[in-house]
């Protein structure tokens, strides 16, 4: 174990990836993808160390970095925001050079959660799964990757997702003005096209280009189209200079993607206006970031959208996600498609028609 960015962390290493996971809260970062001449570090580390944040804050905020599991996703009547998996201690079950397995008995939900992160030689990918046991009732949940684009010029990164059937800006005020917070997007605005999203001031925002809208924090939700034989997984992608970071998921497990667009819109502690250029691309079964009680109200039932999942005591639920990176040529631009290219590869198509083929065991996502 190593202390990294102020947190005792487990470390996995391969020729392709170096990956750290905090012992407390199970947050995954930093991660370095070794892409030849590019050392890609797309995940966010908060601009504060755990010991620099007030002790009364939930560990979620003190350790905030990279990717982590939320169960439930958002608030709950008793227990920390985003649940014990995003806040409490994880116990080491097994660790090898290429695999880390941690467990947690969540005191808030009663769930037994097993987190397994695996690396495969020759793959620039992290194969992540959470196995949930002994959980009963209807719960919301999600993976919460947060990327750091703060070093890039405004609008240089290009954001993309697979097809979505419904999209909306958060229906209320996501940023609380009474706490010195500010949001730019028009609450409840319907999203048909990410390049044309209404703002409060009457103008339009292009959410495919980031960083943007400094001084504001916003949240949107996109509900993915269901899987087909030709498109068996859903995806999100960010084109950085020289490489693409991307995430693959089963839309039946994670029906929606949230964009947490965090660019200095929060002035309270520990944010203090310094959480800049961050972008959460969060894969969820939830109603935005609302509490589990709100999600159980099925506010999107009329649209046929599930915001919770029913868990049974004797059931084991496996929630896999793949997060990866690949080099792309100059001018690759926004990702237009990520599709299977045989059983162990995917093809990523850029906006100029150029494509790259990446070694990925995408069938890891199957139930």
Secondary structure as GFF3:
##gff-version 3
##sequence-region A 1 367
A	DSSP	beta_strand	2	4	.	.	.	ID=ss1
A	DSSP	beta_strand	7	13	.	.	.	ID=ss2
A	DSSP	beta_strand	17	22	.	.	.	ID=ss3
A	DSSP	beta_strand	28	35	.	.	.	ID=ss4
A	DSSP	beta_strand	38	40	.	.	.	ID=ss5
A	DSSP	three_ten_helix	50	52	.	.	.	ID=ss6
A	DSSP	alpha_helix	59	62	.	.	.	ID=ss7
A	DSSP	beta_strand	69	71	.	.	.	ID=ss8
A	DSSP	three_ten_helix	84	86	.	.	.	ID=ss9
A	DSSP	beta_strand	91	95	.	.	.	ID=ss10
A	DSSP	beta_strand	99	105	.	.	.	ID=ss11
A	DSSP	beta_strand	112	118	.	.	.	ID=ss12
A	DSSP	beta_strand	125	133	.	.	.	ID=ss13
A	DSSP	beta_strand	137	139	.	.	.	ID=ss14
A	DSSP	beta_strand	141	143	.	.	.	ID=ss15
A	DSSP	beta_strand	146	148	.	.	.	ID=ss16
A	DSSP	beta_strand	157	161	.	.	.	ID=ss17
A	DSSP	beta_strand	164	169	.	.	.	ID=ss18
A	DSSP	three_ten_helix	177	179	.	.	.	ID=ss19
A	DSSP	beta_strand	197	198	.	.	.	ID=ss20
A	DSSP	beta_strand	204	205	.	.	.	ID=ss21
A	DSSP	beta_strand	209	210	.	.	.	ID=ss22
A	DSSP	beta_strand	216	224	.	.	.	ID=ss23
A	DSSP	beta_strand	234	240	.	.	.	ID=ss24
A	DSSP	beta_strand	243	249	.	.	.	ID=ss25
A	DSSP	beta_strand	256	263	.	.	.	ID=ss26
A	DSSP	beta_strand	278	285	.	.	.	ID=ss27
A	DSSP	alpha_helix	292	295	.	.	.	ID=ss28
A	DSSP	three_ten_helix	301	303	.	.	.	ID=ss29
A	DSSP	beta_strand	309	311	.	.	.	ID=ss30
A	DSSP	beta_strand	317	327	.	.	.	ID=ss31
A	DSSP	beta_strand	335	340	.	.	.	ID=ss32
A	DSSP	beta_strand	345	350	.	.	.	ID=ss33
A	DSSP	beta_strand	355	359	.	.	.	ID=ss34
A	DSSP	three_ten_helix	362	365	.	.	.	ID=ss35
###
